[in-house]
Amino acid sequence: MAGLILLAIAPVLFPFTQFVLTIAIAKGFAALGVALLLRAGLISLGHAMFYAVGAYAAAFLATRLGITDIFAIFAFAIVTSALSGLIVGLFLVRYRAIFFAMLNLAVSMVAYSLVSKAYGITGGTDGLRVPLPTVLGATLDKAGFDVVLYYLAVVLMGVVGFLIHRYMRSPLGHALSAVHSNEVRLEYLGVSARSTLLAAYTISATLAGIGGAIAAVSIGHVLPEYAFWTESGHLVLTAVLGGIAGIAGPFLGSIFLELVHTVAVGYAAEAWNMIIGVAMLVVIFFLPRGLFGLFERLTGVKSRQGEAEL
């Protein structure tokens, strides 16, 4: 709650942070999906594919079908990314370890190639422009819409974060962690590991799709690079950097990276990569539980999920 309040007042105190934080929240959703799979001991090196699915779904609904309401766009992106995750997950949840990671990477690169070549549908390498959405029938200017989008993203982050928290404390969520610790014993208990992973994979794809839709309407343009493998690696890094012990971890990691990137580019454009690298090394070496671990240390509060992992 304290984090949500800080995010609510940040654009008021520092207006330049509104766009940066919107993109950070969007990538935080996708990183949360990656973190969900990390709890099962699975690394997805292709999750940017679902980030792109959500973004292209938003662009397609607005440009091809002429439906520009922001809530309709989000709903369509959620359904599309969930179906995509379900279909892909049916094939990939059979695999573990490096095979799971590399197959995700392979599928995502196939999707990237298709999106890049399908000029008639996706616009190819030029991408698709996303027109300014309406809000419940009301047409706002760009500045007004950006404010609405930002606070909508913050509210969505709180609601989805609460739902994922409840999911992780449910029997299905506990079974997900058990896949990592002892999958054989889980099967002996009569719980299907494959069904557990399929549910988690679908949810993680949906989270990435939400992030993609937010980024699409915020930036106003969608490109095939959304699905490129470097974006997937960035999402994994963000999840690990923020910490997977708590739901807020991936969002903390995403906000940290976006703010460091913005400051580095603004004040040291020639060395921003090095600055980001040094910042990440400091967090990795001195905060093994990520930024969420630092939050726990400062507040003296340890999440139940973190205790379960320990």
C-alpha positions, 0 to 999 in steps of 0.5 A, spaced: 500 500 500 505 504 501 508 503 494 502 504 491 501 511 494 508 513 492 506 511 485 500 515 486 504 522 488 510 521 484 507 524 478 505 530 482 511 531 485 516 529 479 512 530 472 517 527 468 517 520 471 509 519 469 511 516 462 517 512 465 513 509 471 508 507 466 513 503 462 516 500 468 509 498 470 508 495 464 514 491 464 513 489 471 507 485 469 511 481 464 517 480 469 512 478 474 509 473 469 517 470 469 517 470 476 511 466 477 515 461 472 521 462 476 518 459 482 517 452 479 524 452 477 523 454 470 526 460 466 523 462 460 527 466 455 521 467 450 516 471 454 517 477 450 513 474 445 507 474 450 508 482 451 508 483 444 502 479 443 498 484 448 501 490 444 499 487 437 492 485 440 491 492 442 494 495 436 490 490 432 483 492 435 484 499 435 487 500 428 483 494 424 477 493 428 476 501 430 474 499 437 478 504 441 476 504 448 481 503 453 477 498 457 475 494 451 483 494 448 485 491 455 480 486 455 482 484 448 489 483 450 488 479 456 484 474 452 488 474 446 495 473 451 491 468 455 489 464 449 496 464 446 499 462 453 494 456 453 496 454 446 504 454 447 504 452 454 500 445 452 507 443 448 512 447 452 510 444 460 512 437 458 519 440 458 524 442 464 531 446 465 534 448 459 530 444 454 524 449 457 528 455 456 531 454 449 524 452 447 521 458 449 526 462 446 525 458 439 518 459 439 519 466 441 524 467 435 519 464 430 514 469 432 518 475 432 520 472 424 513 472 423 511 478 425 517 482 422 515 478 415 507 479 415 507 486 412 499 486 411 497 484 418 502 487 423 506 492 418 512 488 418 518 492 421 515 498 420 510 496 426 503 498 427 501 505 430 496 505 436 491 511 435 489 515 442 484 510 445 478 513 448 475 512 455 468 510 456 466 514 450 470 520 452 475 523 447 481 526 451 487 529 449 494 526 449 496 529 456 489 527 459 489 520 457 496 519 459 494 521 466 488 516 466 492 511 463 498 512 468 493 511 474 489 506 471 496 502 470 497 503 478 490 501 480 491 495 475 497 493 478 494 493 485 488 489 483 492 484 479 498 483 485 493 482 490 490 476 485 497 473 484 498 473 491 492 469 493 493 465 487 500 463 490 497 462 497 492 457 494 493 450 493 495 451 486 500 456 488 503 451 493 503 446 488 507 450 483 513 451 488 512 444 489 514 442 482 521 445 483 522 442 490 520 435 489 515 434 482 515 426 483 512 427 490 507 432 488 505 426 482 505 421 488 500 426 492 495 425 486 497 432 483 498 433 476 505 437 475 503 438 468 496 441 469 499 446 475 505 448 470 500 449 464 495 454 469 501 458 471 504 458 464 497 461 462 497 466 467 504 468 466 503 469 459 496 473 461 501 478 465 506 479 460 500 481 455 497 486 460 504 489 460 504 489 452 497 493 452 499 498 457 506 499 453 502 499 446 497 505 448 502 509 452 508 509 446 502 509 441 506 504 436 508 497 436 514 494 433 516 487 432 522 488 437 517 487 442 518 480 441 526 479 440 530 475 445 533 481 448 527 483 451 526 476 454 532 476 457 531 483 460 525 481 463 528 475 466 534 480 469 528 484 471 525 479 475 531 476 478 533 483 480 527 485 484 526 478 487 521 473 486 520 472 494 514 477 493 509 480 488 512 487 488 519 484 487 518 484 479 515 491 479 521 494 484 526 491 479 523 494 473 522 501 476 529 501 478 532 499 471 527 504 468 529 510 473 537 508 472 536 508 465 533 514 464 538 518 469 544 515 465 542 517 458 540 524 461 547 525 464 552 520 461 549 518 454 556 515 452 556 511 458 549 509 460 550 501 459 556 501 464 552 505 469 546 500 468 551 494 469 554 497 475 548 498 478 545 491 477 552 488 479 551 492 486 544 489 487 546 482 485 552 482 489 550 485 495 542 483 495 542 476 494 534 476 495 533 482 490 530 489 491 524 486 495 529 483 500 532 490 501 525 492 503 524 486 507 531 488 511 529 495 512 522 494 514 523 488 518 517 484 515 518 478 511 513 475 506 510 469 508 512 467 501 519 468 502 519 464 509 516 458 505 522 459 500 527 459 505 
